[in-house]
């Protein structure tokens, strides 16, 4: 087989495949030509070409977010690697495994006025687990061993412990386009890293169990990938103990004993009603990533729960509520299985009280009239239309906040880029996810979030299973719900930022089916038509 003549790049492509990398997002460029050629010709790795680096980074993030496997991202030299930084930062704070491979000039040309050359080595160090530089290949056995070690180390680092992005900088000299047959003397050598499942030793677990027994215990869950095993054990545990489960929808926990209406529950507690003391936990167990709910953070920052425990394989302490007492670096499912094994039928008055209030709040929300075609009503209508068990992405801003009001009885798989909570890349992430998940995928996004990332549609291989629903209030609607921005004269120009982009014409430019909705009837017919056609579509919901 002919491939690049660069021996260390031959090793790179072969090792990536052997280490389980099945997708590579490649941005066009000249300096990265040997890497692009090698990956394209490597059996078993599917390459996806994206011109815009920022979009390409988030597309790779969407793939890795769903598969939980390492995805490679390849770019040319110069500022291209900086354009990947928003996606890399998001991947870091979501613990998503990306291997960022940046081509570079040889070291002797750095800071020598050579074109498309910047200081790339370590350039992403604030947002990656580790930075590596692949040595230039001199043809010796030492060079082969060195290249193998660096590549193995980089791939291992993406997947070990707390998963996350890793940067591999690759200096390349000319010729860049020269081909040769694979050199059988230059062999890749796989060095896998096996990690044991982390469990708490019996003595430590017993001490912890004694501290939480017969207490009012609340489990609070932020964003996490879907885990049927964890979901099952938590629902069973909730039937046998005094455990109340408050889980935001993007935690992907659901069931009869899981309450997803986190914001409305904690907002209710902040109102100072008579239930406040009864419903407040004595022990708070936290799992998952950053929480969306502002009321939850406000309540626990002002009222210490008593004992706060975080179950998380983090590299440092994460004390969201300024009350952390214990951080336990173990597998979440194994931890709760141990807890279940030791649990007996405790007094469940606390969990029953929490579940009762949550049910009442949901019923109150459902009973509200949706005669007006507004955002709250639209999100309730959208939930009824979305296919059961499908994948849903929520952009940041208004979309994620309304979307998390749902009680996830339809067992949707919910995602949102809450690592850094920016609007950049929400569409690209959904595109990447839809390309690998094989199921109906819906992105619900605001108009500014969509337009900001509209280059995500500049892709010759857009997935047919994606429906993009735009809540189009012609500006930054979330700022209209904040007290501060509305009170200053700069509100409209500097915060709301009205826009007049014709989404129908934009859809046509990309060759995407377009539907428009301006009432509940047309919303239902448009979304149903989009799902039925099995072709990427945009539903523009105009307010």
C-alpha positions in Angstrom: 0.0 0.0 0.0 1.3 3.5 -0.9 1.1 6.2 1.7 3.1 9.1 2.9 6.9 8.6 2.7 7.2 10.1 6.2 8.1 7.1 8.4 7.0 8.5 11.7 3.6 9.5 10.2 3.2 5.9 8.9 3.7 4.9 12.6 1.2 7.5 13.7 -1.6 6.4 11.4 -1.1 2.7 12.1 -1.0 3.2 15.9 -4.1 5.4 15.9 -6.0 2.5 14.3 -4.5 -0.1 16.6 -5.4 2.1 19.6 -9.1 2.2 18.6 -9.3 5.6 16.9 -12.0 5.2 14.2 -12.8 8.8 13.2 -10.5 11.6 12.2 -11.7 15.1 11.4 -9.2 16.6 9.0 -8.9 20.3 8.1 -7.3 21.0 4.7 -3.8 22.4 4.6 -0.3 21.8 3.1 1.9 21.3 6.1 -0.4 18.6 7.4 -0.5 16.8 4.0 1.5 13.7 5.2 -0.9 13.2 8.1 -4.0 13.7 5.9 -2.7 11.3 3.3 -1.7 8.6 5.9 -5.0 8.8 7.7 -7.0 8.7 4.5 -5.2 5.6 3.4 -5.3 3.9 6.8 -7.8 1.1 6.7 -10.3 1.3 9.5 -10.1 5.1 10.1 -12.9 7.2 8.6 -11.8 10.8 7.7 -14.2 13.7 7.7 -13.0 16.8 5.9 -14.1 20.2 7.3 -12.7 23.5 6.1 -13.4 25.6 9.1 -11.2 24.6 12.1 -13.5 25.9 14.8 -16.4 23.9 13.3 -14.2 20.9 12.7 -13.1 20.9 16.4 -16.7 20.9 17.6 -17.7 18.3 15.1 -15.0 16.0 16.5 -16.2 16.8 20.0 -19.8 15.7 19.1 -18.5 12.4 17.8 -16.4 11.7 20.9 -19.2 13.0 23.2 -21.5 10.3 21.9 -19.0 7.4 21.3 -16.9 8.2 24.4 -13.9 7.1 22.3 -10.9 9.1 21.2 -11.4 11.1 18.0 -8.4 12.6 16.1 -8.5 16.2 14.9 -5.9 17.2 12.4 -4.9 20.8 11.3 -2.2 22.6 9.4 0.5 24.9 10.9 0.0 28.5 12.1 -3.2 29.9 13.6 -5.2 26.9 12.6 -4.5 25.2 16.0 -5.7 28.4 17.8 -9.0 28.1 15.9 -9.5 24.7 17.5 -9.1 26.1 21.0 -12.8 26.7 21.8 -13.6 23.1 21.1 -10.5 21.9 23.0 -11.5 23.9 26.0 -15.1 22.5 25.9 -13.7 19.0 25.6 -11.4 19.6 28.6 -14.3 20.7 30.9 -16.6 17.9 29.6 -13.9 15.2 30.0 -14.1 14.3 26.3 -11.2 12.4 24.6 -9.8 14.3 21.6 -6.3 13.9 20.1 -5.4 17.3 18.6 -2.7 16.7 15.9 -1.2 20.0 14.6 1.3 20.0 11.9 4.2 22.4 12.4 7.4 23.7 10.8 10.7 22.3 11.9 12.0 23.9 15.1 14.7 25.9 13.3 12.1 27.9 11.4 10.2 29.1 14.4 10.4 32.9 14.9 12.4 33.2 11.7 9.8 35.0 9.6 8.8 31.8 7.8 5.2 31.8 6.5 2.4 30.3 8.5 4.6 29.7 11.5 3.9 30.5 15.2 5.0 29.0 18.5 2.8 25.9 18.5 4.4 23.6 21.0 2.4 23.7 24.2 0.0 26.3 22.7 -3.1 24.6 24.1 -1.5 23.7 27.5 -4.2 25.5 29.6 -7.0 23.3 28.0 -5.4 19.9 27.5 -4.3 17.1 29.8 -0.9 17.1 28.3 1.1 18.4 25.3 3.5 16.2 23.3 5.8 16.9 20.4 6.5 14.1 17.9 10.2 14.0 17.2 11.4 14.4 13.6 12.4 11.1 12.0 16.1 10.5 11.4 15.9 6.9 10.3 17.4 5.2 13.4 16.0 2.6 15.7 16.0 5.1 18.5 13.7 7.4 16.4 11.3 4.6 15.8 11.1 3.7 19.5 10.7 7.4 20.5 7.9 8.0 18.0 6.1 4.9 19.3 6.4 5.9 22.9 5.2 9.5 22.3 2.1 8.4 20.2 1.1 5.7 22.7 1.5 8.1 25.6 -0.7 10.7 23.9 -3.5 8.3 23.0 -3.4 6.7 26.5 -3.6 10.1 28.1 -6.9 10.9 26.3 -8.6 7.9 27.8 -7.0 7.3 31.2 -8.4 8.6 34.5 -10.4 11.7 33.8 -10.8 11.6 30.0 -9.9 14.7 28.0 -8.1 16.3 25.1 -4.4 15.9 24.4 -2.2 17.9 22.0 0.3 16.2 19.7 2.4 18.8 17.8 4.1 17.3 14.7 7.0 19.2 13.0 7.2 18.3 9.4 9.8 19.1 6.7 9.5 19.0 3.0 8.8 17.0 0.9 5.2 16.9 2.1 3.5 15.1 -0.8 6.0 12.3 -1.5 4.6 8.8 -1.5 6.1 5.4 -0.9 5.1 1.9 0.1 4.7 1.2 3.7 8.1 0.5 5.1 7.9 -2.9 6.9 11.1 -2.1 8.8 9.4 0.8 10.5 7.0 -1.0 12.8 4.5 0.5 15.1 4.4 -0.9 18.6 1.2 -0.7 20.7 1.6 -0.1 24.4 -2.0 -0.1 25.9 -2.7 1.2 29.4 -5.0 -0.9 31.5 -6.7 0.8 34.4 -8.4 -1.1 37.2 -12.0 -0.2 38.1 -11.7 2.0 41.2 -13.7 0.9 44.2 -13.6 2.1 47.8 -12.0 -0.2 50.3 -14.4 -1.9 52.7 -13.2 0.0 55.8 -13.5 3.4 54.2 -16.9 2.5 52.6 -18.3 1.4 56.0 -17.2 4.7 57.6 -18.8 6.6 54.9 -22.0 4.5 55.0 -22.3 5.1 58.7 -22.1 8.9 58.2 -25.0 8.9 55.8 -27.3 6.2 57.3 -30.6 7.5 58.6 -30.0 10.9 57.2 -31.9 12.9 54.6 -29.8 12.2 51.5 -30.0 14.0 48.2 -28.2 13.0 45.0 -27.6 16.0 42.7 -26.5 15.2 39.1 -25.1 17.5 36.4 -24.3 16.6 32.8 -23.1 13.0 32.2 -23.1 10.5 29.3 -25.9 8.0 29.3 -25.3 5.0 31.5 -28.1 2.4 31.7 -26.3 0.6 34.5 -26.0 3.7 36.7 -29.6 4.7 35.9 -30.9 1.3 36.9 -29.0 1.1 40.2 -30.0 4.6 41.3 -33.7 3.9 40.6 -33.5 0.7 42.6 -31.6 2.4 45.4 -34.2 5.2 45.6 -36.8 2.5 46.4 -34.8 1.1 49.3 -33.4 4.1 51.0 -34.0 7.7 52.0 -32.4 9.0 48.8 -34.0 11.8 46.8 -32.7 12.1 43.3 -32.5 15.5 41.6 -30.9 15.2 38.2 -30.8 17.7 35.4 -31.9 16.2 32.1 -28.4 16.3 30.6 -27.3 13.9 33.4 -29.3 11.3 31.3 -30.7 9.9 34.5 -34.5 9.3 34.3 -37.1 7.0 35.8 -40.0 6.9 38.3 -37.7 8.0 41.2 -35.7 10.6 39.3 -36.7 14.2 39.3 -35.5 16.2 36.3 -37.2 19.6 37.2 -34.1 20.7 39.2 -34.5 24.5 38.7 -38.2 24.7 39.6 -37.6 22.6 42.7 -34.8 24.7 44.1 -36.5 27.9 43.0 -39.4 26.7 45.1 -37.2 26.2 48.1 -35.7 29.7 47.7 -39.2 31.2 48.0 -39.1 30.6 51.8 -42.2 28.5 52.0 -43.0 26.2 54.9 -41.5 23.1 53.2 -38.0 24.6 53.1 -36.5 22.9 56.2 -38.3 19.6 55.5 -37.0 19.3 52.0 -33.4 20.5 52.6 -31.0 17.5 52.7 -28.6 16.7 55.5 -26.3 14.9 53.1 -25.6 16.0 49.5 -24.0 13.6 47.1 -22.9 15.3 43.8 -22.1 13.6 40.5 -21.6 14.8 37.0 -20.4 18.0 35.5 -21.4 21.7 35.9 -25.0 22.4 36.9 -27.2 24.7 34.9 -29.6 25.6 37.7 -28.8 29.0 39.3 -31.3 28.4 42.1 -29.6 25.2 43.1 -26.2 26.9 43.3 -27.6 29.8 45.2 -29.4 27.7 47.8 -26.5 25.5 48.6 -23.9 28.3 48.6 -26.0 30.1 51.2 -27.0 27.0 53.2 -24.4 24.3 54.0 -26.1 20.9 53.5 -24.2 19.5 56.5 -22.2 16.8 54.6 -21.2 17.3 50.9 -19.7 14.4 49.0 -18.5 14.4 45.4 -18.2 11.1 43.5 -15.8 12.0 40.7 -12.4 11.0 39.2 -11.1 14.5 39.2 -7.5 15.7 39.2 -8.3 18.4 41.7 -11.1 19.2 44.3 -14.3 20.6 42.8 -16.2 22.5 45.4 -19.2 24.1 43.6 -21.1 25.0 46.8 -18.1 26.0 49.0 -19.1 23.1 51.4 -17.2 20.1 50.1 -16.3 17.5 52.8 -15.2 14.5 50.8 -14.3 13.8 47.2 -14.3 10.1 46.3 -12.4 9.0 43.2 -14.3 5.8 42.4 -16.5 4.5 39.6 -20.0 5.9 40.1 -21.9 2.8 39.2 -19.7 0.6 41.5 -20.1 3.0 44.4 -23.9 3.1 44.2 -24.0 -0.7 43.8 -22.1 -1.0 47.0 -24.5 1.4 48.7 -27.4 -0.6 47.4 -26.0 -3.8 48.7 -25.8 -2.3 52.2 -29.1 -0.5 52.1 -32.2 -1.7 53.9 -35.7 -0.2 53.8 -35.0 3.0 55.6 -37.6 5.6 56.6 -38.3 7.1 53.2 -40.3 10.1 54.4 -37.7 12.6 53.1 -37.4 11.2 49.6 -41.2 10.8 49.4 -41.6 14.5 50.4 -39.2 15.6 47.7 -40.8 13.5 45.1 -44.2 14.7 46.0 -43.3 18.4 45.7 -41.5 17.8 42.4 -44.6 16.0 41.0 -46.8 18.9 42.1 -44.5 21.4 40.5 -44.5 19.4 37.2 -48.3 19.2 37.3 -48.6 22.9 37.9 -46.4 23.6 34.9 -48.3 21.2 32.7 -51.7 22.7 33.7 -50.6 26.2 32.6 -52.3 27.3 29.4 -50.2 27.4 26.2 -52.6 29.5 24.2 -49.8 32.0 23.6 -47.1 31.0 21.1 -44.2 31.7 23.5 -40.9 29.9 24.3 -42.3 28.0 27.3 -45.2 26.6 25.3 -43.0 25.9 22.3 -40.7 23.8 24.4 -43.5 21.8 25.8 -44.9 21.2 22.3 -41.5 20.2 21.0 -41.1 17.6 23.7 -44.4 16.0 22.7 -43.2 15.8 19.1 -39.6 14.5 19.5 -39.4 10.7 18.9 -39.0 8.6 22.0 -35.5 7.4 22.8 -33.9 9.8 20.3 -30.9 12.1 20.8 -31.4 15.7 21.6 -28.9 18.6 21.7 -29.7 21.8 23.4 -27.7 24.9 22.6 -26.6 27.3 25.3 -28.8 30.2 26.4 -32.5 30.0 26.5 -32.7 26.5 24.8 -30.9 24.6 27.5 -32.9 26.3 30.3 -36.3 25.5 28.9 -35.2 22.1 27.7 -34.2 21.1 31.2 -37.8 21.8 32.5 -38.8 18.5 30.9 -39.4 15.4 33.0 -37.6 12.9 30.7 -40.2 10.2 30.5 -39.4 9.6 26.8 -35.9 8.5 27.8 -34.3 11.0 25.4 -30.5 11.1 25.3 -29.8 14.7 26.1 -26.6 16.7 25.5 -25.5 20.3 25.8 -22.0 21.9 25.8 -22.0 22.9 29.4 -18.3 22.5 29.9 -17.7 26.2 29.1 -21.3 27.0 28.3 -20.6 29.1 25.1 -22.8 29.4 22.1 -19.9 28.6 19.7 -20.0 25.1 18.2 -23.5 23.9 19.3 -24.6 23.1 15.8 -21.3 21.5 14.8 -21.4 19.3 17.9 -24.9 18.1 17.0 -23.7 17.5 13.4 -20.8 15.4 14.7 -23.0 13.4 17.0 -25.6 12.7 14.3 -22.8 11.4 12.0 -22.0 8.6 14.4 -25.1 7.9 16.5 -27.3 6.2 13.9 -30.5 7.5 15.4 -32.9 10.5 15.0 -31.1 13.6 16.3 -32.7 17.0 17.1 -30.8 20.2 17.8 -32.9 22.9 19.6 -31.1 26.2 19.3 -31.6 29.9 19.4 -31.1 32.0 16.3 -27.9 33.7 17.4 -26.4 30.3 18.4 -27.3 28.9 15.1 -26.0 31.8 13.0 -22.8 32.0 15.0 -22.0 28.4 14.0 -23.7 28.3 10.6 -20.4 27.2 8.9 -21.2 23.8 10.5 -23.4 23.3 7.5 -20.5 23.8 5.1 -20.0 20.1 4.9 -20.5 17.7 1.9 -21.5 14.8 4.2 -24.2 16.3 6.4 -26.1 13.5 8.2 -29.7 12.7 7.1 -30.8 12.0 10.7 -30.5 15.6 12.0 -33.4 18.1 12.4 -32.4 21.6 13.5 -35.2 23.5 15.3 -34.4 27.2 15.6 -36.3 29.2 18.3 -36.0 32.5 16.3 -36.7 35.5 18.4 -34.5 37.5 16.1 -31.9 38.3 18.8 -30.4 37.2 22.1 -33.7 36.4 23.8 -32.0 35.2 27.0 -31.0 38.8 27.9 -34.6 39.9 27.9 -35.1 37.5 30.9 -32.2 39.0 32.9 -32.9 42.0 35.2 -29.5 43.7 34.6 -29.3 44.1 30.8 -32.9 45.4 30.5 -32.2 48.3 32.8 -29.5 49.9 30.8 -29.9 52.0 27.6 -27.3 49.7 25.8 -29.7 46.7 26.1 -30.8 46.3 22.5 -27.6 47.1 20.7 -25.0 45.5 23.0 -27.0 42.6 24.6 -30.1 41.7 22.6 -28.3 42.3 19.3 -31.2 42.1 16.9 -30.6 40.2 13.6 -32.4 40.1 10.3 -30.8 37.1 8.6 -33.2 35.2 6.3 -32.8 31.7 7.5 -34.8 30.3 4.5 -32.2 31.7 2.1 -29.4 30.5 4.3 -30.9 27.0 4.3 -31.2 27.1 0.5 -27.6 28.1 0.1 -26.6 24.9 1.9 -29.2 22.8 0.1 -31.1 22.0 3.3 -34.9 21.5 3.5 -36.5 24.4 5.2 -39.8 24.5 7.2 -41.3 27.5 8.9 -43.6 27.5 12.0 -45.4 30.4 13.6 -48.1 28.6 15.6 -48.5 25.3 17.4 -50.2 23.6 14.4 -47.5 24.5 11.9 -44.8 23.6 14.5 -46.2 20.1 14.8 -46.7 19.5 11.0 -43.3 21.0 10.2 -41.4 18.8 12.7 -43.3 15.7 11.8 -42.6 16.3 8.1 -38.9 16.9 8.8 -38.7 13.6 10.8 -40.6 11.6 8.2 -38.4 12.7 5.3 -35.2 11.3 6.8 -33.1 14.1 5.4 -31.4 17.0 7.2 -33.8 19.8 7.8 -34.2 23.2 9.5 -37.5 24.1 11.3 -37.5 27.9 11.7 -39.9 28.7 14.6 -40.6 32.4 14.4 -41.6 34.4 17.4 
